[in-house]
Amino acid sequence: MGEINKPTKRTFWNVKDEFGNIVGEGFTDINQVTTTGQPEINQSVDAIGIYAQLPSTEGTPLEEGEIYEYNGGMVTIRQTHYRTIYTPEETPALFSVYRANTEGMNWVANEPVEIGDKRSYLGVTYQCIQSHTTQTGWKPINVPALWKEFIIVVEFPEWVQPTGAHDAYNIGDKVSYNGSHYISNTAANVWAPGVYGWQLM
């Protein structure tokens, strides 16, 4: 039985029966689970090759509920219509746009975003703190209830000599020292990495 179990990035998928017919398609978001009764599930963190490409020819009929690949992500058809010259982002009444959950993507209107998604706007990276569909007037800088500025936390800060027990390192603390990464395996650790109380990562 095919399964996607709590991916770390949005994962696009489709499922085919024993005759090669698509019997299900969609995406699984971060920390969700998708299980299928079929033995195999085709999956990727971008939608290329998972779904048919969105037709670009003006006048092509599109049916409500259909799913297509578009710019490495996925679009669903919200209502039956004929393809126009406008992009899915410009026509939110016709399409829902789901992009790959990739670092560095620019913020766009008409995109469903989930908690944890990151988007860049005016050179600043923001992280979604409330699931919603983006709208023209809801730019990250204007809606602090939906977005917060994403600050990169240094996972291995540079080791600093403790001056006493109050600023000693604890078990599990991580540091960089002379170009290497260490984790403390000693409580109240005041020793330099490589001397005592540290495990080389």
C-alpha positions in Angstrom: 0.0 0.0 0.0 1.4 3.4 -1.0 1.9 6.0 1.6 3.3 9.5 2.2 4.1 9.9 5.9 4.7 13.4 7.3 6.9 14.9 4.6 9.1 17.8 5.4 8.1 19.6 2.2 4.8 19.8 0.4 4.6 16.6 -1.8 2.6 16.3 -4.9 1.3 12.8 -5.9 -0.9 10.7 -8.1 -2.1 7.1 -7.8 -2.7 4.7 -10.7 -4.6 1.5 -10.7 -3.2 -1.8 -12.2 -4.3 -0.6 -15.7 -2.4 2.7 -15.5 -5.5 4.8 -15.0 -5.1 7.7 -12.5 -7.5 7.0 -9.6 -6.4 9.8 -7.3 -4.2 12.9 -7.2 -3.4 15.7 -4.9 -0.8 16.9 -2.5 0.3 16.1 1.1 1.4 19.0 3.2 4.1 19.1 5.8 3.4 16.6 8.7 0.3 15.2 7.0 -0.2 11.5 6.0 -1.6 10.2 2.7 -2.4 6.5 2.3 -3.8 4.8 -0.8 -5.2 1.3 -1.3 -3.0 0.9 -4.4 0.5 -0.6 -4.1 2.3 2.5 -5.4 2.1 6.2 -5.1 4.0 8.5 -7.5 5.3 11.5 -5.6 7.6 14.5 -5.9 8.3 17.8 -4.1 7.5 19.5 -7.4 4.6 18.6 -9.6 6.6 18.1 -12.8 5.8 14.8 -14.3 3.1 14.1 -11.7 0.2 15.9 -13.4 -0.5 16.8 -17.0 0.8 20.3 -18.0 -1.8 23.1 -17.8 -2.8 23.8 -21.4 -1.6 27.1 -22.6 -3.7 27.3 -25.8 -6.4 29.9 -25.4 -9.9 28.4 -25.8 -8.9 24.9 -24.4 -11.8 23.6 -22.2 -11.0 23.1 -18.6 -13.4 21.2 -16.2 -14.0 22.0 -12.6 -12.0 19.7 -10.3 -9.2 18.9 -12.8 -5.6 19.1 -11.6 -2.6 20.2 -13.7 1.1 20.9 -13.3 1.9 24.6 -13.6 5.3 26.2 -13.0 6.5 23.3 -10.9 3.4 23.4 -8.7 -0.2 22.3 -9.0 -3.4 24.1 -10.1 -6.9 23.0 -9.6 -9.7 24.2 -11.7 -12.3 26.0 -9.6 -15.0 26.3 -12.2 -15.4 25.0 -15.8 -14.2 27.5 -18.3 -12.2 27.9 -21.5 -8.5 28.8 -21.1 -7.9 32.5 -21.3 -4.7 34.6 -21.9 -4.5 35.3 -18.1 -2.3 33.3 -15.7 -3.9 31.3 -12.9 -2.5 33.8 -10.4 -4.5 36.6 -12.2 -7.7 34.6 -12.2 -8.5 33.4 -8.7 -12.1 32.7 -9.5 -10.9 30.1 -12.1 -7.9 28.5 -10.4 -6.4 27.6 -7.1 -2.6 27.6 -7.2 -0.4 25.3 -5.0 3.3 25.9 -5.5 6.2 23.7 -4.4 7.1 24.5 -0.8 10.6 25.7 -1.7 12.8 28.3 0.0 13.1 31.7 -1.8 9.8 31.7 -3.7 8.3 35.1 -4.1 4.9 35.9 -2.5 2.0 35.9 -5.1 -1.7 36.5 -4.7 -4.2 33.6 -4.9 -2.1 30.9 -3.4 -3.3 28.7 -0.6 -0.5 28.7 2.0 -0.1 26.6 5.1 1.6 27.3 8.5 5.3 27.1 8.0 5.4 28.1 4.3 8.0 30.7 3.5 7.7 33.4 0.8 9.8 36.4 0.0 8.3 39.9 -0.4 10.4 43.0 -1.1 13.6 41.1 -0.3 12.4 39.9 3.1 11.5 36.3 3.9 8.2 35.7 5.7 6.8 32.6 7.3 3.1 31.8 7.3 1.7 31.6 10.8 -2.0 31.1 9.9 -3.2 29.0 6.9 -5.0 31.2 4.3 -5.3 32.0 0.6 -3.2 35.0 -0.3 -5.0 38.0 -1.7 -3.8 41.2 -3.4 -4.3 43.4 -0.3 -2.9 40.9 2.1 0.8 41.3 1.4 3.0 39.9 4.2 4.1 43.3 5.3 0.5 44.4 5.8 -0.9 41.4 7.7 1.1 40.4 10.8 -1.7 38.1 11.9 -0.9 35.9 8.9 2.9 36.3 8.4 6.0 36.9 10.5 9.4 37.8 9.4 11.5 34.7 9.2 14.8 35.0 11.0 17.4 32.3 10.4 18.5 30.9 13.7 22.2 29.9 13.7 22.1 26.2 14.8 25.7 26.1 15.8 26.7 29.5 17.3 30.3 30.1 18.0 31.5 28.8 21.4 32.1 31.5 24.0 34.1 30.8 27.2 31.6 30.7 30.1 32.5 33.0 33.0 30.6 31.0 35.6 27.9 28.4 36.3 25.2 30.9 35.3 26.2 30.9 31.6 27.6 27.3 31.4 26.5 25.1 28.5 23.9 22.4 29.1 23.6 18.8 27.8 22.5 19.1 24.1 23.8 22.6 23.5 25.4 23.0 20.1 28.4 25.2 19.2 31.0 25.8 16.5 34.6 25.9 17.5 37.7 26.1 15.2 35.6 25.2 12.2 34.0 22.1 13.7 30.5 21.5 15.3 30.1 20.1 18.8 27.3 19.1 21.1 27.6 19.2 24.9 27.3 15.9 26.7 28.0 17.3 30.1 25.9 19.4 32.5 27.3 22.8 33.6 29.9 22.6 30.8 32.5 25.3 31.0 35.3 23.5 29.1 36.3 24.3 25.5 35.3 21.8 22.8 37.9 19.2 22.3 39.1 19.5 25.9 36.3 17.8 27.8 32.4 17.5 27.8 31.8 17.8 24.0 31.0 15.4 21.3 32.3 16.2 17.8 29.4 16.2 15.3 
